C-alpha cells in the first residue's frame, strides 16, 4: 500500500476539496437536467464564466429547475472565487435556495443533491470538527441518501456518496471508519463504478472528482486508477471557465500522487 494519506492531508487545503462532509463540486454534465427553455440564458452565462449574471437570471424563475440551477451556480461560484465570511454566507444562501427547491418538489432527487452540495461546502468553510459538532456531516449524508432513494442512478449523488465513504476512510482508517461511521471501501467503489458507467462520466469535472475519490482510498490499485483518470481528463479540451479551473486542480492532484 502506498503511504498517501499524509500527502493528501497535507495538501488538501490547497486543493480545496475536503470531502469528509461531501464537498463535491457539481459539473457541466448536470446542467442537462434543466430542460426549461427559460433557463437557457442562465446556462449559457454560466458556461461563459459569468456566474453572477447567471445567478441573477436563474433567480427570476420560481420553478424547481430554476432553484436547483441558481443554488448550484451560486455554490460553484462561491467555492472557486469567494473566501471567509462572504463564502460562508453565500453557501448558507445557496442551501436556503436548495431547500426551497425541495419544498417545490419533494420528489426531485437533484434538489436533495444540491442541498448536500451547498451545506457540505459551508461545513468545509467552518471546519470539519465544527461541522461534525453541528450535525452537518450527518445532514449531508441524509440528503444524499434521499436523492439515491429517489434515483439510484443519480451521477452526482453516487459520486458524492462515494467520496463521503472514501474521505472518512482516509481520515479515520478502515476499522474506525466502518465501526463508527459505516464507511467502507466496498461502498465507495460501488458508487464510483456507478459513476463510471453513467453516460455523463466523461465530463471534466466528473473525472476530476472521481480521480480525487480514488486517491483517498490510499491503496496502489486505486492510486493507479486515479492517475489514469487524471491523465484522461488532462488530455481533453476544456469548454468552459469551470473546466479550466478543474484542469488546474487536476494538475495539482497529479503532482502529489506517488
Helices and strands as residue ranges (DSSP letters): H 5-15, G 19-21, G 28-33, G 37-39, H 40-47, H 51-58, H 64-81, H 84-104, H 109-126, H 128-133, H 136-150, H 155-172, H 174-176, I 177-181, H 185-196, H 204-216, H 220-234, H 241-256
